[in-house]
Amino acid sequence: MIKVLIVDDDFMVAKVHAGFIQRTPGFAVLGVAHTGAQAVLETQRLQPDLVLLDIHLPDANGLDLMHRLREVAPDLDVLVISAAREVETVRKALRGGIVHYLIKPFSQADLQERLEHYLHAYHGLDSSKAEAEQSDVNRVFGLGTSERTLPKGCSVETLERVEETLKAASGDLSAAEVAEELGTSRVSARRYLEYLHDAGAVDVKLKYGVGRPERRYVLKGR
């Protein structure tokens, strides 16, 4: 479970972001801070894995604050969430070693996509093996995925999890079974499965019973 601290001066915005995170499998909100000083204290106390950090705080600039947060939590990762659009601000954030920069306002799907990339790229790199392959590094930096144009709201990271679920299965699976395995909705799982079917990666089998036949998915060649 990825432990998250939200740092935003707007109480309602922080609450909305917390709701987005709690609905993303693999993440849990540890706490919320509304000032730079509070963020330092909460980071030291809670030792989160990831901070969602706003730049404009009443007592600090978020980009300057990153260094203070890492002094009390050296392994901390930072995802900037801000209305700041200045190119130099984005460049400074990148030089500070952020994992992503998300411009407000954004949707739950926008944030979920970044969180899923962080979960599977950064944490997958930490735990998967002693030495990284180039493909592992490419995944961290978001390379090697341009050939897949996904429907709006879908992410490459979730698509990869769907494919892994199908590979691990002993036979065909329904959208409901894939959704249960991934912790997503059946509708979301079916979108990914139908995408794979349209791309020619999976076959569909129809299971007949009472009512409409159930669509079941299996990787080609299985």
N, C-alpha and C positions, 0 to 999 in steps of 0.2 A: 504494500500500500504506500503510495506517494503522499507524504505529509506536506500540506500547503498552508502558508501564511499569506493572508491578503492584506496589502498595505494601500489604503485609499482614504483620502480625507472626506469623501462623501459617504455618509452612513448608508444611504439607500443603495447607492451603486455597489458598495462593498457587499451588501446583503444579496443583491442580484447575482453578483459574481460568485458568491458562496453557493447559491442555489445551482448555478451552472456546474460548478465543480463537483458538488455532491451527486449530481446526476451523471457524472462521467465515471464509468467503472475504473477502479484502480487508484482513485484519488480520495483523500479525506481532508477536510478543512480543520486545521488545528486551532486557528484563531484569526483575529482581525486587529489591525492597528490603523489608527487614523492620523498619526503624526510620525515624524522621523524618530523622535526620542522614544516613543512607544514601540516603534518597529524594532529598534535596537534591543530594547528590554525583552520583547516577546521572542525575537530571534534567539537571543541568548538563553531564554528560559525553555522554549519549546523545541529548539534545534530542528526546524523544518528542513525538508529536502528541497523545496521549491518556494520561492516568494513571487507572488503576483504584485508587481511594484508600479505604482503610479509615480509620475515624475514631479508633478506639482503638488507639494505638500506644504502645509502652513509654516513649518519650521525648517524645511530642508529641501534641497533639490534631490530627487530620487536617484539620479545618476551619481551624484557625489555620495549619497547614502549607501550605495552598493558596497563601497570599500569598507565602510564601518560595519555593515552587516556581515561581511566575510571575515572580519577580524574576530567576531564572536562565534561564527559558524563557517569555518574554512571551506567545507565541501558544499556550501550553499549554491544552488542554481537560481537564476533570476529570469523571469519572463516579464518584460515591461508591458504594461497596459496603460496607454496614455492618449490624450487628445492632441499631444504635441506632434506636429507634422514637419517641423523644420528638418531639412536634410542634415544639417550639422548635428542636431540632437540625435537623430538616428545613427549617424556615424559614431558619435561619442558612445552611445549605448552599445554598439557592436564592438567597439574597442574595449569596452568594459567587460566583455565576455558574457553577454546575455544569450539565452537559448532561443528567444524569439521576441519580436516587437509587434504588438497588436494595437492598432489605432482605434480609439473609441469614436463613435459607437460601434459595437460589433454584436453578432448574434451568438446564441449558444453553440450553434454548429461551428462558427469560426473559432471560438475558444476550444471546443472539444477537439477539433482537428489539430490544433497546436499541442494540446495536452497529450493526445494519442501519439503524436510524433515524438514528443519528449519521452513518453513512457517506453515506446518500443525502440527508438533509436538510441537515446542516451543511456537508459537503464539496461537495454539489451546489450549495449557495448560493454557496460561494466561487468555483467554477470555471465555472458555467454561463453567466453573463452579467455585463455591467458594472453593470446596474441590476436590482434585485429587483422582481418582481411581488408583489402581495399573496398570491397562491397560494404563492409561494416562502417567504414569511415564515410563512404558515399551516402549511406543512409542517414548518418548524423547530420550531414550538410545538405540533405534533401536532393541529392543527385541520383540519377538513374531511374527516375520515376516519370519523366516527361512524356514517355510513350503512352502513358495511361491517362486518358482524358476521362475523368469520372463525372458522374452526374453531380449537380450542385448539392452541397451538404455532405457528400461522401469523401472519405479520406483514404489515401493509399495504405496507411497503417492498418485501418480496420479491414480493408480488402485483403491485406496479407494475413490477418488473423482468420478471416473466413476461409482462405485457401489452406491455411495450416489445419484448421478444423476438419476440412474435407479430406486432407491427406491422412490425418490421424484416424479417421473413421474406418470401420471395418466394412461398411457398405454405404448405401445412399442415405441422405439425410433430408429432412424437411426444413423449411424456413423456421418453423417453431423450434426445432431441435437445435439448429445453429444459433438462434437467438438466445436460447437458454444457456448454451455453452459460453457465449460471448458476453452475456448480460446486457443485450440490446433488445429492442422491440422486434417483433416478428416482421413488421412492415420494413424496418431498416435492413434486417437480414435478407429479406427477399429481394430488396433493391440490389444488394451486392451479388446475390446468387444469380439474378437475372442478367446483371451486367456480365458476369463470367460466362453465362450461357450464350449471350449475344456475341461475346468475344471468341466463342468456340472452345473455351477451356473446360466446360462441364457439359454433361449430358443430363437431360431431364427424363425421369420416368414417372408415369402416372399410376397412382395407386387408387383403385376403384373401391368404393364402399357406399355408405349412405350419403347422399348429397353429391356435391361437386367432387371430382377426382382430386386427390392430393398430389401436388407437384413435389417430387423428390429429386435431389441433386446428387450427382456423383462425378468425380473428376474423370475426364476422358482416359480410357485405357485401364480403368479399374474394373 
